[in-house]
Amino acid sequence: MDDTRPSGPLRRGWTTGACAAAAAKAAWQGLRTGVFPDPVAIPLPGGARPAFALALAEPVPDGARAGIVKDAGDDPDVTHGVLVVATVRPGAPGSGVAFRAGEGVGTVTRPGLPLPVGEPAINPMPRRMIAAALAEAAESATPPDAVVEIAIPGGQALAARTLNPRLGIVGGLSVLGTTGIVVPYSCAAWIDTIHRGIDVARASALAHVAGATGSTSEAAVQRMHGLADPALIDMGDFAGGMLKYLRRHPVPRVTVAGGIAKMAKLGAGLLDLHSRAGPVDLAWLGERLAEAGAGPDLAGRALGANTALEVLQIARAHDLPLGDVVARHAWATAARALAGAGIALEVVVFDRDGGLVGHAPFHPTG
């Protein structure tokens, strides 16, 4: 994870769901009155009431269209600056609000997500926010009968930089957000993506998933086991977020994969592998080096090392199985997080070139 942040207080932003709701409200009012409110204010689930400036407002055949440029604040959001467009047309009497995917918004093609296969990737909370904004525009307790199409021009190209293709969301981005507010550098969005990846794997009846700390270890574990893309969970630094969800939503076999530094942190008992949780414990690695067979002098060299990689290089130069020892300790930490789930767990440690340097084989966690 990139933890390079702006100095000073971080500015919050707005989710694609909030932008879509505001655009839909403006479009509905433009359709009914010929006047597009600018700025347009909407209610958020937590009670806030932000107002959004319109970047687009125009009539279309049988409807109206409005657009808002997303401001994600100081969060490094891939969708910061995109145009979120809502086109609204009257629906059949009694039909309620129907949703359509426009340009750059994806469609669900795999089970396991909170939307049925074939539905536009407009998540449940943004749908509720859009419906609430339309009800407010109609001055009614219930939303009007309407067909709402959400588009994000350029979204299909941006989606390639997200996990949507792996989750089976094709054709573009998802419209997301549970609160309407983007909290800069929040872990919540990443952990939610981990959970959705597990849901998709379970719905696809996959018996084996692998969570990796980075792209090198992910590619290596995929080659090692011949795993399909939906079996790969972008765990990143959130080992705890993945393992605790798997304890409640188990699959038969789980592999945890990463480099020596991240797996050393896991072995030392950490479930948050980010640098903010602390550096690699070189004293702990020295103890593991001794456990691998190093004498006191050699094990003591770990304390003067700059990185975990340097300690691994010391071990390899003396044919000591440090990677296997670290993997066994990482297995024990992960197994505690999975306790009671009956999952068979494996831990693999790779070097920077994707070479296997440590392995704790599959064994039931109990």
N, C-alpha and C positions, 0 to 999 in steps of 0.2 A: 504494500500500500504506500502510496506517496503521501508523506505527511508534511509537505511543504505548504505552509499556510501564510496568508497575509498577516502583517503585523497589526496589532490593535484589535479592537472588538470586531467580531465577525458578523457580517450583515446577513440576515435570513432572507430567504426568497420564497417563491411560490411554485407549487408542483404543477405538472402538466394537467392534473385533474382539476385544480383550482382555475387554471387558465381556460380550460375547456368549459367549465361551468359558467364562467363570466362571459365567454364568447357566445355560449348558447343563450344566455339570458339576453344579451344585447341583440342577438339575431332574432329572437322571438319578439322582442319589443319592436324591433325594426319592421318585422313582418306585419305585426298587428296595428302599428300606429304610423309607420313610415318614418319614425324618428328613432335613431340609434342612440341610446344613452352613452355619453362619453365624458367622464369615466363611468364605468359600470361597477356597482358594488354588489357583492354576494355574501351570504352567510357561510361561515366555515363550521365544521362540526364542533370545534371547541368554543365557539361563540364569537370569534373575531369577525370583523366585517371589512375586509380590504376592498379597495377600489382599483380598477385596472383601466389604463388608457387603451383605446382602440387603435390598432394599426391597420385595420381593414373593416369596412362597413359598406355593404352594397346589396341591392336586391338581386335575386336570381329567379329563374322561372319557377313559379309556384312557391317561392320561399325567400329567405334572406340569409346572408352570410356575414359573419363578423370574425375578426381575428385579433389575437393578442400576442405580443412578443413575450416569451417566457423570460423572467428574471429569476435566476436561481441564487441570487445573492452572491456570497463568497464561496459557495460550494463548487467544486470542480465537476459540475454536472455536464454530461455529454449533451444534454438538451438545452443548456443555457443559450439563450438568444434565438431559439427556434420560433417560428410563427405557428401558433396553435389556432386552427380555424374550425369554427362550428357553422355548419349549414343546417338550417332548421326549416322543415316543411310541415304542414298540418298532417296529422295522422287520421286514420279511420276512427270514427266515433267509438269510444270504449276501448281503444287499443292501448292507451297509456303511452309511455315513452319507449320508442324503439330506437336501437342504436345501430349505426352503420360505420364501417371503417372506410375512411377516405384515403387519399394519397398519403403514404408514409406512416399509416397506422396498421399494425399487424393483425393477423387473424390466428386464433388458437387452432392448432392441428393435432395436439396430443392431449390425452386425458391427464388429470392430476392437478391442473391449475384450477383456480377458483371460478373459472368460467367454462361452460361446455365447449366441446370441439365445434368449430365452425363460427363461433361468436367473435366479434371484434374484440381486440385486446384492450378494452376499456374496463378497468378493474371495478369491482363492486362498489367501493367507496366513491370513486369519481362518478359512477353512475348515479349514486344517491345524491351527490352534490349537484350534479346537473339537474336531476329531477327537482331538488329543492329550489334551485335558482329559477327554474321554469315556473314552479308554483308561485314563487314570489312575484315573478313578472306578470303572471296571470291573476295575481291578487286572489289566490285560491288556496285552500288547505291541501289540495291535491294538484299534481302537475297536469298540464293540458295534454291532450292527445297530440303527439308530435313524433316526427322522425328526425333524429339528430345524427348527423354525419360529422365525425371528427377527423380532421386531416392535419398532418404535420409535413408540409412540403420538405423534401430532402430526408425524411425520416427513414426511408429504406436503407440509404447509405449509412446513416448514423447507427442503425440497428445492428450493423455488422460489428460495431465496437461494443456491443452489449452481449448478454447471454441469451437474448431472445432466440436466435437460431437453435441453440442447444436445447432450450425449453420447448421447442416446437411452435414458436410464434413466428410466423413467416409474413413477409411483405412490409415490415416496418416496426416501429416502436410500440411500446405499451403506454397507455395513459394511466398514470400511477398517482399514488398519494393517499394516505390515510387521514391526514390532518389538514391538508391543503398547504402546509408550510414546509419549506425545505430548511432543515437545520444543518448548517455547514459542517462538513466532515462527520456527519452522523454515521454510526455503525449500523443503524437500524435497516437501511436499505440493502446493505450487503448481506446481512443475516437473513433478511426476508428472501433474498434471491437464493441463498443456500437452502432455506426451507422449501421454496418452490421447486428447486432442482430435485430434492429428495421426494417431494410429492409426485413429480413427473416420473421419476424412476420407479416408484412403487406402483403407480397406476399402469406403467408399462410392464409390470411383473418382472422387473430386473432383479436377479438374485444377488448381484454384486455391485456395489458402488465404491468409488475411490475419491477421497478428498485430498487435494494437494495444496501446498502452500504457494506454489508459483507455476509458471508456464513450463519450466524445464522439468520439474518433477511430475507435472501432469502428463506431459508428452511421454516421459519415461515409463510411468506406471501404465499408461494406455498401451504402449508397446509390450510391456511385460505381460499383461493379461489379455491383450486383444479386446479391450473394452470399447463398446460403442460410445459415441459422444454423450448420449443421455445418462450414462453411468458415471460421468465425470462431474464432480461437485467442486465448484470454485471456492474452496474453503478459505484460502488466504490465511490470515492470522487468526481466524475465528474457529479454532479447533473446538472450543467449548460450545459455540453456537451450533456447529454441525453435530457433535456427538450427543449433546443433550436432546436435540430434536430427534436424532435416530433412536435414542433410548425410548422415546414415546411413540415413534413411528418407525419400527425396525425393518430392516432388510436382512436376509440371511448372512451376507458376508460384507465386510467393510475393510477397505485398505486406507490407511493414513500414510501419506507420502510427503517428503520434504527434504530439504538440505540439512546438513549437519547442525547448523546453528539453530534453526527452528525446532528440529527434533530434540536437540539438547535442552531447549527451554521446556518442551513438552515432557521430556524425561525428568526434568527437575521439578515437575509438578504444576507448571503453568498451563492454563488453557487459553489464555490470551497471548499470542506469540508475537505481538507487535513490540517495537522497541520502547514504546511508552510504558510497557509493563515491566521494563527492566532489561539490562544487557544480558548477554550470555554469561552464566556463572562459570568462570574459568576454574575456580577452585573445585566446583562440582565435576567439571570435565577432567581435572587432574585426578580426582578420585576414581572416575570411570576408566581413566588411562591405567591406573594401578590395578583396577579390577580386570582389565584386559591383559595384565601380565607385566606391566612396566615396573621397574624398580623405583625406589624413592627419588633418585636423582632425575630420572627421565620423567616420572610423573610430575615432579616439581616444576619442570619446564613449562607446563601448561599455565602456571601463574604469570609467567613472563611473556606469554604469547599475545599477539595483537587481536587474533580472531579465533573462532572455533575451527575455521578451515586450517589455520596454522597447526592447531593441536591435532587435527585429523592427519595432516601431512607428516607430523612427527610419528604418529602411530603407524602410518603406512610405511614409513621408512624403516621401521623396526618390525614389520609384519605382525602388528598387534591389531586384533579385531575390535577396535574402538567403536566402529559403526554398528556392529552387532550388539555391543553392550549398551550403547545409547538407544538403539531400537528396542531392546528389551525393557529399558526403563520407560521409554515413551509408551510402549505397549501397556505397561502397568498403569500409567496415568490415564490413558484413553480407556482402558478397561474399567477403571473406577467410574468414569463418566457414563459408561454404558451399562453399569451394573443392573442386573435383573432383566436385561433385554434378550439374553440368549443369542447374541450376535457373535459370529466368528470374526475375530479381529486379526488384522495383519498390519505391521508397520514396516515401511521400507525407507531407507535413507539413500539419497543420490548425491553425487558430486555435481559440480557446476556444468559438466558436460553430459549429465544424465546417466552417468555410470553408477551401478549399484555398489554402495559401500557399506550397507548395513541392512539386516533383515531380521525381523521377529515374525516367524511364520504364523499362519492362521491357527488360532486356538480359541475355543469358546470362552466368552467372557463371563458366563454364568448368569 
